């Protein structure tokens, strides 16, 4: 729980009742009226404290965590709250950074839940990422966002399946050509092949 300069007051009703002097010990109607008002104050206290404490990354859960992830560009992808919270924290760090290899490696370990990751440079402006885990398309696009614009990304996994890569060197958009295939050299640049042996960039749709 986040540390705040004050603690939540949970006893408004008993405190209000305790402020009555002894002459009101038998004033049941007055006590009932005070209790109703104090209960309303208690409800407001709980809501206010929730707004202060449960909307921060360290304490948010469920939909509140989903909203924080959407704000920084990190979808949940079926992760539980604990793993998703770690990923959001890393996404914030990556958004503030410049795609340094050490930070990307840390992000990959959290995203794929494995320490067995590796990054190798491929001339002139590509990198090859090995991840000893299954790779889905949504995760691959998150990797491209972590690496940054202008860098071609090819992802290999430990199961021996064909790699995932982007045929464009820019930031991926909904019109970008991307997918799984075999790595080949076309016009002195690495690309993924499609059926028939041509480069993925020949496709007009994702």
N, C-alpha and C positions, 0 to 999 in steps of 0.2 A: 504494500500500500504506500502511496506517495506521502511524503512528510509535509504537513501543513502547519501554519503557525497556531492553529487551534484545533481542538478535537470536537467531534460531533457531540452535541448535547442530546442525550437520549432520555432524559427524565423531566421534561417540561411539566408534565401533569403533576408529579409528586412535588416538584419545587413550587408550583403555583399553589397547590393545596397547603403546603407548609408555611406559606406567607400569611395565612389567616391567623389572627389572634384567637385566644381561647374563648372569647365571647361569641365566636361563630362556630363553635364545636357542633352545635345542633342545627345549624342553618343548612339543611340538606338541599334546599332549592338553590341557594347561592353556590354551594359546593358543586352542584350539578352543572350550573351555568359556567363556572370557572373551568371545570373539567372539559366541557365542550370546546371552549376557546383554546385551552391549553393543548388539546388533541390536534386542533387545526394548526397551531404553531409547530407542534411536533412533526406533522406531515410536511410542512414547509421546510423545516430544518432538514428532514431526510432528503427531500428533493434537491435542495440547494447544495447539500454536501455531496450528493451523487453527481451533480453537474460539475462540481469542482474536482472530484477525485476519479471518477470512472470514465472520463473522456480523454485521459492521458494514456500514452502507449503502454506504460508499465502496468496499468490497471484495467484497461479496456478489454472487453470480451465480446464474443458474438458479433452482432451487427455493428456495434460501436467500433470494433476492430476492423471490420470490413470497410467502414467509412474512412477510417484513418488510412488503410491500405490504398483505397481508391484515390485519396488526396495525393499520395506520393507515387502512384503508378505501380503498385504491387498487388496483383490479384491473389486471392486465397489459394486457388488450385487444390481444393480438398484438404488443405493442411489444417491440423488442429490449432487451437488458439496459441499454444506455447510456441510451436514451430513458426506459425504465421507471424507472431509478434517479433521473433528473432529476424525473420525475413524483412519485415517492415523497417526495423531498426537498421539493418544493413542497406536497404534501399535508400534510406535517408542519407546514410554516409556516402553511398555511391552518387547520389544526386548532387552532393556537395563537392565531390572529388572529381578527378579527371580521368578515371578509368585506369588507374595504376594496376599493374599485374597482381600485386599482393592483395589489393582490395577485391579484385575480380575473383581471385582464388578463394578468398574467404566467402564471398557471395556464392560461388559454385558449391562449396562444401555444405552450406546451409540449404540451398535450393534443391540439391539432389540427395541430401542426407548421406553423404559419404565423404571421407577424407581422402579417397583415392582419386584425385583430380590432377590434371597436368595441362600446362599451356605451352605450346611451341610456336615460334614465329615462322611464317611462310612468306617468302619474298614474293611481291614487293610490299603488299599491304593487306596481308591475311594472317590469321592465327588459326591454329588447330588446337581444339580443346578435347582432351580425353577425360571421360567421366565413367567411372566403374559403376554405372547404374542405368536404368532404363531412361530414355529421353522421349518426352512428348513435345508436340509442336509449340504449345503455349510456353513451356519452359525454354525452348530454343529462342523464342522471340524475347524472353526476359534476359537471356544471356546477351543477345545482340544489344539490348538497351544498356546493359551493364558495361559492355565493351566500349560503346560509343560510335559516333558517326565516322564514316571513312574507313572502317576496318571490316574486311570480309571475315566471316566466322564459319568454321566447319567443326561440327561436333561429332566425335566418335564415342561409342559406348563400349562397355566391357563385354557385352553379349555377342559381339561380332556382327551386329546388324549394320546395314549400310548407314553412312553418316548423314547428318542433317546439315544443310548449309543455305546461305543466301546468295543468290546470283548477282545481287547489286551490292555496291560498296557503301551505299548511303544508309541513313536511318530507315528501318523497315516500316512500311506503311501497308495499308490494306491492299494496295496494288502491287506490292513487291512480289517477286517470284522467289519462292522458297519451298524446300521440301527435302525428302530423303532420296539418295541416289549414290552413284559411284563417283569418286573424285577423278577428274580428268583435266588435262591441260588444253585450254582453248585460247588461241591468240595470246600466248605467253601469260595466261592467267588461269588459276585454278577455278573450275566450276564443277557443279554436279551434273551428271549425265541424266538424260531421260531415255525412255525406251526407244531403241533405234540408234543410240550412240551419240545424239546431239547434245548440246549444252542446255541446261535448264532455262537459260535466258531466252531461248526461242519460244517458250510458252507465252501465251497472252493472258492466261488466268492462273491464279494460285491453285 
